[in-house]
Amino acid sequence: MSYAFSPYFAALIRDWLSQESQLPTPPTDLYVTLFDDQGNELSANLTGARAQVPASTDWTVTNTEFENVNEISLGEASTTIENVTDGAIFDAATGGNLLLKDELAEGPFNIANGTEFVFAPGDISADILDNSEEP
């Protein structure tokens, strides 16, 4: 699964390039969660809520790509969750800014009540394309 910049994050880069704006201090942790087909964040329905992942140690960086090194558990579903379609990364455990979001290859799918949802190592990857890569 790859991720696309959120409008918030894309605007930061735009303003940095065109307006000489400073980028904010990078987050010390990233927070992974799920969304359904209606655009609703599903962290309230998972015992792990948004899963906290350290920004520096839990990601493998190769050229312009990074991916999760370890398993990321969002905990168990506290109810049956239907039509899961997207994975997302935020900069805070609650609220905060959506940074990256993309469709899950196996979506839409359901998570049964009491079932743990886990991203295996390498399931989350983001590649910031540079001009040497073909889109």
CNS distance restraints for C-alpha pairs under 8 A (distance, minus, plus):
assign (resid   1 and name CA) (resid 102 and name CA) 7.41 0.50 0.50
assign (resid   1 and name CA) (resid 103 and name CA) 7.45 0.50 0.50
assign (resid   1 and name CA) (resid 104 and name CA) 6.20 0.50 0.50
assign (resid   1 and name CA) (resid 105 and name CA) 6.45 0.50 0.50
assign (resid   1 and name CA) (resid 123 and name CA) 6.24 0.50 0.50
assign (resid   1 and name CA) (resid 124 and name CA) 5.78 0.50 0.50
assign (resid   1 and name CA) (resid 125 and name CA) 6.02 0.50 0.50
assign (resid   1 and name CA) (resid 126 and name CA) 7.85 0.50 0.50
assign (resid   2 and name CA) (resid 102 and name CA) 6.48 0.50 0.50
assign (resid   2 and name CA) (resid 124 and name CA) 6.72 0.50 0.50
assign (resid   2 and name CA) (resid 125 and name CA) 5.13 0.50 0.50
assign (resid   2 and name CA) (resid 126 and name CA) 4.97 0.50 0.50
assign (resid   2 and name CA) (resid 127 and name CA) 6.91 0.50 0.50
assign (resid   3 and name CA) (resid  88 and name CA) 7.82 0.50 0.50
assign (resid   3 and name CA) (resid 100 and name CA) 5.59 0.50 0.50
assign (resid   3 and name CA) (resid 101 and name CA) 5.18 0.50 0.50
assign (resid   3 and name CA) (resid 102 and name CA) 4.72 0.50 0.50
assign (resid   3 and name CA) (resid 103 and name CA) 7.92 0.50 0.50
assign (resid   3 and name CA) (resid 125 and name CA) 6.87 0.50 0.50
assign (resid   3 and name CA) (resid 126 and name CA) 5.18 0.50 0.50
assign (resid   3 and name CA) (resid 127 and name CA) 7.53 0.50 0.50
assign (resid   4 and name CA) (resid 100 and name CA) 5.35 0.50 0.50
assign (resid   4 and name CA) (resid 101 and name CA) 5.51 0.50 0.50
assign (resid   4 and name CA) (resid 102 and name CA) 5.94 0.50 0.50
assign (resid   4 and name CA) (resid 126 and name CA) 7.64 0.50 0.50
assign (resid   5 and name CA) (resid   9 and name CA) 5.86 0.50 0.50
assign (resid   5 and name CA) (resid  10 and name CA) 5.79 0.50 0.50
assign (resid   5 and name CA) (resid  99 and name CA) 5.98 0.50 0.50
assign (resid   5 and name CA) (resid 100 and name CA) 4.66 0.50 0.50
assign (resid   5 and name CA) (resid 101 and name CA) 6.69 0.50 0.50
assign (resid   6 and name CA) (resid  10 and name CA) 6.09 0.50 0.50
assign (resid   6 and name CA) (resid  98 and name CA) 6.15 0.50 0.50
assign (resid   6 and name CA) (resid  99 and name CA) 5.19 0.50 0.50
assign (resid   6 and name CA) (resid 100 and name CA) 5.25 0.50 0.50
assign (resid   6 and name CA) (resid 101 and name CA) 6.57 0.50 0.50
assign (resid   7 and name CA) (resid  11 and name CA) 6.00 0.50 0.50
assign (resid   8 and name CA) (resid  12 and name CA) 6.49 0.50 0.50
assign (resid   8 and name CA) (resid  97 and name CA) 7.13 0.50 0.50
assign (resid   8 and name CA) (resid  98 and name CA) 7.01 0.50 0.50
assign (resid   8 and name CA) (resid  99 and name CA) 6.90 0.50 0.50
assign (resid   9 and name CA) (resid  13 and name CA) 6.60 0.50 0.50
assign (resid   9 and name CA) (resid  98 and name CA) 7.65 0.50 0.50
assign (resid   9 and name CA) (resid  99 and name CA) 5.52 0.50 0.50
assign (resid   9 and name CA) (resid 100 and name CA) 7.80 0.50 0.50
assign (resid  10 and name CA) (resid  14 and name CA) 6.19 0.50 0.50
assign (resid  11 and name CA) (resid  15 and name CA) 5.99 0.50 0.50
assign (resid  12 and name CA) (resid  16 and name CA) 6.05 0.50 0.50
assign (resid  12 and name CA) (resid  21 and name CA) 7.97 0.50 0.50
assign (resid  12 and name CA) (resid  23 and name CA) 6.53 0.50 0.50
assign (resid  13 and name CA) (resid  17 and name CA) 6.19 0.50 0.50
assign (resid  13 and name CA) (resid  23 and name CA) 7.66 0.50 0.50
assign (resid  14 and name CA) (resid  18 and name CA) 5.99 0.50 0.50
assign (resid  14 and name CA) (resid  19 and name CA) 7.82 0.50 0.50
assign (resid  15 and name CA) (resid  19 and name CA) 4.92 0.50 0.50
assign (resid  15 and name CA) (resid  20 and name CA) 6.56 0.50 0.50
assign (resid  15 and name CA) (resid  21 and name CA) 5.59 0.50 0.50
assign (resid  16 and name CA) (resid  20 and name CA) 4.99 0.50 0.50
assign (resid  16 and name CA) (resid  21 and name CA) 4.55 0.50 0.50
assign (resid  16 and name CA) (resid  22 and name CA) 6.00 0.50 0.50
assign (resid  16 and name CA) (resid  23 and name CA) 6.55 0.50 0.50
assign (resid  17 and name CA) (resid  21 and name CA) 7.62 0.50 0.50
assign (resid  27 and name CA) (resid  55 and name CA) 6.89 0.50 0.50
assign (resid  27 and name CA) (resid  91 and name CA) 5.98 0.50 0.50
assign (resid  28 and name CA) (resid  54 and name CA) 6.22 0.50 0.50
assign (resid  28 and name CA) (resid  55 and name CA) 5.34 0.50 0.50
assign (resid  28 and name CA) (resid  56 and name CA) 7.32 0.50 0.50
assign (resid  29 and name CA) (resid  52 and name CA) 6.33 0.50 0.50
assign (resid  29 and name CA) (resid  53 and name CA) 5.46 0.50 0.50
assign (resid  29 and name CA) (resid  54 and name CA) 4.25 0.50 0.50
assign (resid  29 and name CA) (resid  55 and name CA) 4.60 0.50 0.50
assign (resid  29 and name CA) (resid  56 and name CA) 7.87 0.50 0.50
assign (resid  29 and name CA) (resid  91 and name CA) 6.86 0.50 0.50
assign (resid  29 and name CA) (resid  92 and name CA) 7.60 0.50 0.50
assign (resid  30 and name CA) (resid  52 and name CA) 5.92 0.50 0.50
assign (resid  30 and name CA) (resid  53 and name CA) 5.15 0.50 0.50
assign (resid  30 and name CA) (resid  54 and name CA) 6.15 0.50 0.50
assign (resid  30 and name CA) (resid  55 and name CA) 5.69 0.50 0.50
assign (resid  30 and name CA) (resid  89 and name CA) 6.40 0.50 0.50
assign (resid  30 and name CA) (resid  90 and name CA) 5.95 0.50 0.50
assign (resid  30 and name CA) (resid  91 and name CA) 5.23 0.50 0.50
assign (resid  30 and name CA) (resid  92 and name CA) 6.86 0.50 0.50
assign (resid  31 and name CA) (resid  50 and name CA) 5.35 0.50 0.50
assign (resid  31 and name CA) (resid  51 and name CA) 5.19 0.50 0.50
assign (resid  31 and name CA) (resid  52 and name CA) 4.67 0.50 0.50
assign (resid  31 and name CA) (resid  53 and name CA) 6.00 0.50 0.50
assign (resid  31 and name CA) (resid  89 and name CA) 5.38 0.50 0.50
assign (resid  31 and name CA) (resid  90 and name CA) 4.99 0.50 0.50
assign (resid  31 and name CA) (resid  91 and name CA) 6.10 0.50 0.50
assign (resid  31 and name CA) (resid  92 and name CA) 6.18 0.50 0.50
assign (resid  31 and name CA) (resid  93 and name CA) 6.03 0.50 0.50
assign (resid  32 and name CA) (resid  50 and name CA) 5.26 0.50 0.50
assign (resid  32 and name CA) (resid  51 and name CA) 5.04 0.50 0.50
assign (resid  32 and name CA) (resid  52 and name CA) 6.72 0.50 0.50
assign (resid  32 and name CA) (resid  53 and name CA) 7.48 0.50 0.50
assign (resid  32 and name CA) (resid  74 and name CA) 7.82 0.50 0.50
assign (resid  32 and name CA) (resid  87 and name CA) 7.22 0.50 0.50
assign (resid  32 and name CA) (resid  88 and name CA) 5.69 0.50 0.50
assign (resid  32 and name CA) (resid  89 and name CA) 4.62 0.50 0.50
assign (resid  32 and name CA) (resid  90 and name CA) 6.48 0.50 0.50
assign (resid  33 and name CA) (resid  41 and name CA) 7.34 0.50 0.50
assign (resid  33 and name CA) (resid  42 and name CA) 7.02 0.50 0.50
assign (resid  33 and name CA) (resid  43 and name CA) 5.98 0.50 0.50
assign (resid  33 and name CA) (resid  49 and name CA) 7.16 0.50 0.50
assign (resid  33 and name CA) (resid  50 and name CA) 4.96 0.50 0.50
assign (resid  33 and name CA) (resid  51 and name CA) 6.58 0.50 0.50
assign (resid  33 and name CA) (resid  74 and name CA) 7.08 0.50 0.50
assign (resid  33 and name CA) (resid  87 and name CA) 5.88 0.50 0.50
assign (resid  33 and name CA) (resid  88 and name CA) 5.37 0.50 0.50
assign (resid  33 and name CA) (resid  89 and name CA) 6.50 0.50 0.50
assign (resid  33 and name CA) (resid  90 and name CA) 8.00 0.50 0.50
assign (resid  34 and name CA) (resid  41 and name CA) 5.97 0.50 0.50
assign (resid  34 and name CA) (resid  42 and name CA) 5.47 0.50 0.50
assign (resid  34 and name CA) (resid  43 and name CA) 6.68 0.50 0.50
assign (resid  34 and name CA) (resid  84 and name CA) 6.95 0.50 0.50
assign (resid  34 and name CA) (resid  85 and name CA) 7.55 0.50 0.50
assign (resid  34 and name CA) (resid  86 and name CA) 5.64 0.50 0.50
assign (resid  34 and name CA) (resid  87 and name CA) 4.58 0.50 0.50
assign (resid  34 and name CA) (resid  88 and name CA) 5.98 0.50 0.50
assign (resid  35 and name CA) (resid  39 and name CA) 5.86 0.50 0.50
assign (resid  35 and name CA) (resid  40 and name CA) 5.32 0.50 0.50
assign (resid  35 and name CA) (resid  41 and name CA) 4.40 0.50 0.50
assign (resid  35 and name CA) (resid  42 and name CA) 5.42 0.50 0.50
assign (resid  35 and name CA) (resid  84 and name CA) 5.92 0.50 0.50
assign (resid  35 and name CA) (resid  85 and name CA) 6.09 0.50 0.50
assign (resid  35 and name CA) (resid  86 and name CA) 4.99 0.50 0.50
assign (resid  35 and name CA) (resid  87 and name CA) 6.26 0.50 0.50
assign (resid  35 and name CA) (resid  88 and name CA) 7.41 0.50 0.50
assign (resid  36 and name CA) (resid  40 and name CA) 5.46 0.50 0.50
assign (resid  36 and name CA) (resid  41 and name CA) 6.70 0.50 0.50
assign (resid  36 and name CA) (resid  42 and name CA) 6.96 0.50 0.50
assign (resid  36 and name CA) (resid  82 and name CA) 7.24 0.50 0.50
assign (resid  36 and name CA) (resid  83 and name CA) 5.37 0.50 0.50
assign (resid  36 and name CA) (resid  84 and name CA) 4.25 0.50 0.50
assign (resid  36 and name CA) (resid  85 and name CA) 5.15 0.50 0.50
assign (resid  36 and name CA) (resid  86 and name CA) 6.50 0.50 0.50
assign (resid  36 and name CA) (resid 108 and name CA) 7.91 0.50 0.50
assign (resid  37 and name CA) (resid  83 and name CA) 5.74 0.50 0.50
assign (resid  37 and name CA) (resid  84 and name CA) 6.31 0.50 0.50
assign (resid  37 and name CA) (resid  85 and name CA) 5.58 0.50 0.50
assign (resid  37 and name CA) (resid  86 and name CA) 7.75 0.50 0.50
assign (resid  37 and name CA) (resid 108 and name CA) 7.40 0.50 0.50
assign (resid  42 and name CA) (resid  46 and name CA) 6.98 0.50 0.50
assign (resid  42 and name CA) (resid  49 and name CA) 7.89 0.50 0.50
assign (resid  42 and name CA) (resid  81 and name CA) 7.94 0.50 0.50
assign (resid  43 and name CA) (resid  47 and name CA) 7.88 0.50 0.50
assign (resid  43 and name CA) (resid  48 and name CA) 7.47 0.50 0.50
assign (resid  43 and name CA) (resid  49 and name CA) 4.19 0.50 0.50
assign (resid  43 and name CA) (resid  50 and name CA) 5.55 0.50 0.50
assign (resid  43 and name CA) (resid  74 and name CA) 7.95 0.50 0.50
assign (resid  44 and name CA) (resid  49 and name CA) 5.79 0.50 0.50
assign (resid  45 and name CA) (resid  49 and name CA) 7.21 0.50 0.50
assign (resid  45 and name CA) (resid  77 and name CA) 5.68 0.50 0.50
assign (resid  45 and name CA) (resid  78 and name CA) 5.35 0.50 0.50
assign (resid  45 and name CA) (resid  79 and name CA) 6.40 0.50 0.50
assign (resid  45 and name CA) (resid  81 and name CA) 7.31 0.50 0.50
assign (resid  46 and name CA) (resid  74 and name CA) 6.22 0.50 0.50
assign (resid  46 and name CA) (resid  75 and name CA) 5.64 0.50 0.50
assign (resid  46 and name CA) (resid  76 and name CA) 5.41 0.50 0.50
assign (resid  46 and name CA) (resid  77 and name CA) 4.52 0.50 0.50
assign (resid  46 and name CA) (resid  78 and name CA) 5.77 0.50 0.50
assign (resid  47 and name CA) (resid  74 and name CA) 6.87 0.50 0.50
assign (resid  47 and name CA) (resid  75 and name CA) 4.80 0.50 0.50
assign (resid  47 and name CA) (resid  76 and name CA) 5.32 0.50 0.50
assign (resid  47 and name CA) (resid  77 and name CA) 6.42 0.50 0.50
assign (resid  47 and name CA) (resid  78 and name CA) 6.56 0.50 0.50
assign (resid  48 and name CA) (resid  73 and name CA) 7.04 0.50 0.50
assign (resid  48 and name CA) (resid  74 and name CA) 4.51 0.50 0.50
assign (resid  48 and name CA) (resid  75 and name CA) 4.25 0.50 0.50
assign (resid  48 and name CA) (resid  76 and name CA) 7.08 0.50 0.50
assign (resid  49 and name CA) (resid  74 and name CA) 6.12 0.50 0.50
assign (resid  49 and name CA) (resid  75 and name CA) 7.27 0.50 0.50
assign (resid  50 and name CA) (resid  74 and name CA) 6.53 0.50 0.50
assign (resid  50 and name CA) (resid  93 and name CA) 5.90 0.50 0.50
assign (resid  50 and name CA) (resid  94 and name CA) 7.66 0.50 0.50
assign (resid  51 and name CA) (resid  72 and name CA) 6.85 0.50 0.50
assign (resid  51 and name CA) (resid  73 and name CA) 6.57 0.50 0.50
assign (resid  51 and name CA) (resid  74 and name CA) 5.41 0.50 0.50
assign (resid  51 and name CA) (resid  93 and name CA) 7.77 0.50 0.50
assign (resid  52 and name CA) (resid  93 and name CA) 7.09 0.50 0.50
assign (resid  53 and name CA) (resid  58 and name CA) 6.47 0.50 0.50
assign (resid  53 and name CA) (resid  72 and name CA) 7.68 0.50 0.50
assign (resid  54 and name CA) (resid  58 and name CA) 5.72 0.50 0.50
assign (resid  55 and name CA) (resid  59 and name CA) 6.94 0.50 0.50
assign (resid  58 and name CA) (resid  68 and name CA) 5.96 0.50 0.50
assign (resid  58 and name CA) (resid  69 and name CA) 5.27 0.50 0.50
assign (resid  58 and name CA) (resid  70 and name CA) 6.40 0.50 0.50
assign (resid  59 and name CA) (resid  66 and name CA) 6.07 0.50 0.50
assign (resid  59 and name CA) (resid  67 and name CA) 5.29 0.50 0.50
assign (resid  59 and name CA) (resid  68 and name CA) 4.59 0.50 0.50
assign (resid  59 and name CA) (resid  69 and name CA) 5.16 0.50 0.50
assign (resid  59 and name CA) (resid  70 and name CA) 7.99 0.50 0.50
assign (resid  60 and name CA) (resid  66 and name CA) 5.33 0.50 0.50
assign (resid  60 and name CA) (resid  67 and name CA) 5.35 0.50 0.50
assign (resid  60 and name CA) (resid  68 and name CA) 6.34 0.50 0.50
assign (resid  60 and name CA) (resid  69 and name CA) 5.93 0.50 0.50
assign (resid  61 and name CA) (resid  65 and name CA) 5.74 0.50 0.50
assign (resid  61 and name CA) (resid  66 and name CA) 4.35 0.50 0.50
assign (resid  61 and name CA) (resid  67 and name CA) 6.81 0.50 0.50
assign (resid  62 and name CA) (resid  66 and name CA) 6.20 0.50 0.50
assign (resid  64 and name CA) (resid 127 and name CA) 5.68 0.50 0.50
assign (resid  64 and name CA) (resid 128 and name CA) 5.30 0.50 0.50
assign (resid  64 and name CA) (resid 129 and name CA) 6.71 0.50 0.50
assign (resid  64 and name CA) (resid 130 and name CA) 7.46 0.50 0.50
assign (resid  65 and name CA) (resid 125 and name CA) 6.91 0.50 0.50
assign (resid  65 and name CA) (resid 126 and name CA) 5.48 0.50 0.50
assign (resid  65 and name CA) (resid 127 and name CA) 4.01 0.50 0.50
assign (resid  65 and name CA) (resid 128 and name CA) 6.10 0.50 0.50
assign (resid  66 and name CA) (resid 125 and name CA) 5.57 0.50 0.50
assign (resid  66 and name CA) (resid 126 and name CA) 5.50 0.50 0.50
assign (resid  66 and name CA) (resid 127 and name CA) 6.53 0.50 0.50
assign (resid  67 and name CA) (resid 121 and name CA) 7.79 0.50 0.50
assign (resid  67 and name CA) (resid 122 and name CA) 5.42 0.50 0.50
assign (resid  67 and name CA) (resid 123 and name CA) 7.30 0.50 0.50
assign (resid  67 and name CA) (resid 124 and name CA) 5.37 0.50 0.50
assign (resid  67 and name CA) (resid 125 and name CA) 4.10 0.50 0.50
assign (resid  67 and name CA) (resid 126 and name CA) 6.46 0.50 0.50
assign (resid  68 and name CA) (resid  72 and name CA) 7.97 0.50 0.50
assign (resid  68 and name CA) (resid 121 and name CA) 5.48 0.50 0.50
assign (resid  68 and name CA) (resid 122 and name CA) 5.19 0.50 0.50
assign (resid  68 and name CA) (resid 123 and name CA) 6.91 0.50 0.50
assign (resid  68 and name CA) (resid 124 and name CA) 5.68 0.50 0.50
assign (resid  68 and name CA) (resid 125 and name CA) 6.78 0.50 0.50
assign (resid  69 and name CA) (resid 121 and name CA) 5.09 0.50 0.50
assign (resid  69 and name CA) (resid 122 and name CA) 6.31 0.50 0.50
assign (resid  70 and name CA) (resid 120 and name CA) 6.94 0.50 0.50
assign (resid  70 and name CA) (resid 121 and name CA) 4.80 0.50 0.50
assign (resid  70 and name CA) (resid 122 and name CA) 7.84 0.50 0.50
assign (resid  71 and name CA) (resid 118 and name CA) 6.66 0.50 0.50
assign (resid  71 and name CA) (resid 119 and name CA) 5.68 0.50 0.50
assign (resid  71 and name CA) (resid 120 and name CA) 4.64 0.50 0.50
assign (resid  71 and name CA) (resid 121 and name CA) 5.02 0.50 0.50
assign (resid  72 and name CA) (resid 118 and name CA) 5.54 0.50 0.50
assign (resid  72 and name CA) (resid 119 and name CA) 5.03 0.50 0.50
assign (resid  72 and name CA) (resid 120 and name CA) 6.59 0.50 0.50
assign (resid  72 and name CA) (resid 121 and name CA) 7.60 0.50 0.50
assign (resid  73 and name CA) (resid 116 and name CA) 7.24 0.50 0.50
assign (resid  73 and name CA) (resid 117 and name CA) 5.96 0.50 0.50
assign (resid  73 and name CA) (resid 118 and name CA) 4.36 0.50 0.50
assign (resid  73 and name CA) (resid 119 and name CA) 6.40 0.50 0.50
assign (resid  74 and name CA) (resid 116 and name CA) 7.01 0.50 0.50
assign (resid  74 and name CA) (resid 117 and name CA) 5.55 0.50 0.50
assign (resid  74 and name CA) (resid 118 and name CA) 6.14 0.50 0.50
assign (resid  75 and name CA) (resid 115 and name CA) 7.99 0.50 0.50
assign (resid  75 and name CA) (resid 116 and name CA) 5.07 0.50 0.50
assign (resid  75 and name CA) (resid 117 and name CA) 5.99 0.50 0.50
assign (resid  75 and name CA) (resid 118 and name CA) 7.56 0.50 0.50
assign (resid  76 and name CA) (resid 113 and name CA) 7.37 0.50 0.50
assign (resid  76 and name CA) (resid 114 and name CA) 5.17 0.50 0.50
assign (resid  76 and name CA) (resid 115 and name CA) 4.98 0.50 0.50
assign (resid  76 and name CA) (resid 116 and name CA) 3.91 0.50 0.50
assign (resid  76 and name CA) (resid 117 and name CA) 6.31 0.50 0.50
assign (resid  77 and name CA) (resid  81 and name CA) 6.97 0.50 0.50
assign (resid  77 and name CA) (resid 111 and name CA) 6.70 0.50 0.50
assign (resid  77 and name CA) (resid 112 and name CA) 6.68 0.50 0.50
assign (resid  77 and name CA) (resid 113 and name CA) 5.01 0.50 0.50
assign (resid  77 and name CA) (resid 114 and name CA) 5.08 0.50 0.50
assign (resid  77 and name CA) (resid 115 and name CA) 5.57 0.50 0.50
assign (resid  77 and name CA) (resid 116 and name CA) 6.32 0.50 0.50
assign (resid  77 and name CA) (resid 117 and name CA) 7.53 0.50 0.50
assign (resid  78 and name CA) (resid 113 and name CA) 5.55 0.50 0.50
assign (resid  78 and name CA) (resid 114 and name CA) 6.01 0.50 0.50
assign (resid  79 and name CA) (resid 112 and name CA) 6.98 0.50 0.50
assign (resid  79 and name CA) (resid 113 and name CA) 4.37 0.50 0.50
assign (resid  79 and name CA) (resid 114 and name CA) 7.12 0.50 0.50
assign (resid  80 and name CA) (resid 110 and name CA) 7.16 0.50 0.50
assign (resid  80 and name CA) (resid 111 and name CA) 5.76 0.50 0.50
assign (resid  80 and name CA) (resid 112 and name CA) 4.52 0.50 0.50
assign (resid  80 and name CA) (resid 113 and name CA) 4.33 0.50 0.50
assign (resid  80 and name CA) (resid 114 and name CA) 7.96 0.50 0.50
assign (resid  81 and name CA) (resid 110 and name CA) 5.50 0.50 0.50
assign (resid  81 and name CA) (resid 111 and name CA) 5.06 0.50 0.50
assign (resid  81 and name CA) (resid 112 and name CA) 6.44 0.50 0.50
assign (resid  81 and name CA) (resid 113 and name CA) 7.29 0.50 0.50
assign (resid  82 and name CA) (resid 109 and name CA) 6.50 0.50 0.50
assign (resid  82 and name CA) (resid 110 and name CA) 4.37 0.50 0.50
assign (resid  82 and name CA) (resid 111 and name CA) 6.55 0.50 0.50
assign (resid  83 and name CA) (resid 107 and name CA) 7.28 0.50 0.50
assign (resid  83 and name CA) (resid 108 and name CA) 4.83 0.50 0.50
assign (resid  83 and name CA) (resid 109 and name CA) 5.09 0.50 0.50
assign (resid  83 and name CA) (resid 110 and name CA) 5.57 0.50 0.50
assign (resid  84 and name CA) (resid 107 and name CA) 6.05 0.50 0.50
assign (resid  84 and name CA) (resid 108 and name CA) 5.04 0.50 0.50
assign (resid  84 and name CA) (resid 109 and name CA) 5.18 0.50 0.50
assign (resid  84 and name CA) (resid 110 and name CA) 6.05 0.50 0.50
assign (resid  84 and name CA) (resid 111 and name CA) 7.85 0.50 0.50
assign (resid  85 and name CA) (resid 103 and name CA) 5.62 0.50 0.50
assign (resid  85 and name CA) (resid 104 and name CA) 5.64 0.50 0.50
assign (resid  85 and name CA) (resid 106 and name CA) 7.94 0.50 0.50
assign (resid  85 and name CA) (resid 107 and name CA) 4.61 0.50 0.50
assign (resid  85 and name CA) (resid 108 and name CA) 4.65 0.50 0.50
assign (resid  85 and name CA) (resid 109 and name CA) 6.94 0.50 0.50
assign (resid  86 and name CA) (resid 101 and name CA) 6.77 0.50 0.50
assign (resid  86 and name CA) (resid 102 and name CA) 5.41 0.50 0.50
assign (resid  86 and name CA) (resid 103 and name CA) 4.22 0.50 0.50
assign (resid  86 and name CA) (resid 104 and name CA) 5.11 0.50 0.50
assign (resid  86 and name CA) (resid 107 and name CA) 7.39 0.50 0.50
assign (resid  87 and name CA) (resid 101 and name CA) 5.76 0.50 0.50
assign (resid  87 and name CA) (resid 102 and name CA) 5.72 0.50 0.50
assign (resid  87 and name CA) (resid 103 and name CA) 6.37 0.50 0.50
assign (resid  87 and name CA) (resid 104 and name CA) 6.24 0.50 0.50
assign (resid  88 and name CA) (resid  98 and name CA) 7.27 0.50 0.50
assign (resid  88 and name CA) (resid  99 and name CA) 7.55 0.50 0.50
assign (resid  88 and name CA) (resid 100 and name CA) 5.57 0.50 0.50
assign (resid  88 and name CA) (resid 101 and name CA) 4.20 0.50 0.50
assign (resid  88 and name CA) (resid 102 and name CA) 6.59 0.50 0.50
assign (resid  89 and name CA) (resid  98 and name CA) 6.19 0.50 0.50
assign (resid  89 and name CA) (resid  99 and name CA) 5.66 0.50 0.50
assign (resid  89 and name CA) (resid 100 and name CA) 5.20 0.50 0.50
assign (resid  89 and name CA) (resid 101 and name CA) 6.43 0.50 0.50
assign (resid  90 and name CA) (resid  96 and name CA) 6.56 0.50 0.50
assign (resid  90 and name CA) (resid  97 and name CA) 5.52 0.50 0.50
assign (resid  90 and name CA) (resid  98 and name CA) 4.49 0.50 0.50
assign (resid  90 and name CA) (resid  99 and name CA) 5.33 0.50 0.50
assign (resid  90 and name CA) (resid 100 and name CA) 7.18 0.50 0.50
assign (resid  91 and name CA) (resid  96 and name CA) 5.72 0.50 0.50
assign (resid  91 and name CA) (resid  97 and name CA) 5.63 0.50 0.50
assign (resid  91 and name CA) (resid  98 and name CA) 6.79 0.50 0.50
assign (resid  91 and name CA) (resid  99 and name CA) 6.89 0.50 0.50
assign (resid  92 and name CA) (resid  96 and name CA) 4.80 0.50 0.50
assign (resid  92 and name CA) (resid  97 and name CA) 7.00 0.50 0.50
assign (resid 103 and name CA) (resid 107 and name CA) 7.14 0.50 0.50
assign (resid 104 and name CA) (resid 108 and name CA) 7.71 0.50 0.50
assign (resid 111 and name CA) (resid 115 and name CA) 6.40 0.50 0.50
assign (resid 111 and name CA) (resid 117 and name CA) 7.50 0.50 0.50
assign (resid 119 and name CA) (resid 123 and name CA) 5.70 0.50 0.50
assign (resid 119 and name CA) (resid 124 and name CA) 7.21 0.50 0.50
assign (resid 129 and name CA) (resid 133 and name CA) 6.13 0.50 0.50
assign (resid 129 and name CA) (resid 135 and name CA) 7.49 0.50 0.50
